[in-house]
Amino acid sequence: MLNIVSILVGLVTLALGLVAFVPLLGWMNWLVIPIGIVGAAVGALSSHNAGRNLNLVLIVIFAFRLMLGGGIL
């Protein structure tokens, strides 16, 4: 059950993160990354790894995007 919740949180993170790829909306990555961290934490409590892995991949992608935009030095 926690894995499903983690995957749903990951899908919400993905949807919001795709909006954050639009130019001038990169600040949304500061909101998307913590949501992904919550999803990864919920996925870590699950016996399966799919939700946790999805959220970890999304965190890395959106942190890299934030770094490219100058949000993280």
N, C-alpha and C positions, 0 to 999 in steps of 0.2 A: 504494500500500500504506500509506503514512504517513497518507493522508487517511482511510482506513478505521480505522486505529488512533486517529486523532484523534476521529473520530465516536464510536467505542466509548467513549473516555474521556469525551466529552461526554455520552453517555447515562448513564454511571455518575455523572457530576456532576449530571445532571438528577434521577436517582433519589434520590441523597443530599440534593440540594437541596430536593426536595419534602418530604422528612421534616423538613428544617430549617424549613419554613414552619409546623410545628406549634408552638403557643405553648409556651414554656419550653425549646424545643430550638433557639433561634436561635443559640446558641453553635456549632452545627454548621457555620454559614456560615464560620467561621474555618478549618474543615477542607475545606470544599467549594471555596472560592475558589482555594486553591493547586492543587488537582487540576485545576480549569479552566485555570489558567495553564499547567500542564504540557501539557494537551491543546492549548491555543492554540500553544504552542511547537512541538509535534510537527506541528500543522497548518500552521505557517509554513514548515516544511521541505518540505512537500508541494507538488506543482505545482498542485493544486486548492485552492479556497478554502472549500469547504463545511464541513469540520471546524473550521478556524480560526474561521470566522464563527459557527458554533454555540457554540463555547466562549467567544468574546468576548461574545456576547449573554448567555450564562449568567453570566459573570463580572459583567457590568453589573447584571443582575437581582438576583443574590444580594448584591452589594455595596450596592445600593439597599435591599434588605431589611435588611441589617445596619445600615445607616445609620438606617433608620426605627426599629429596635429600640434604638438608642443605643450600638451597638458601635463605630461610627466617628463621631467628633464633627465 
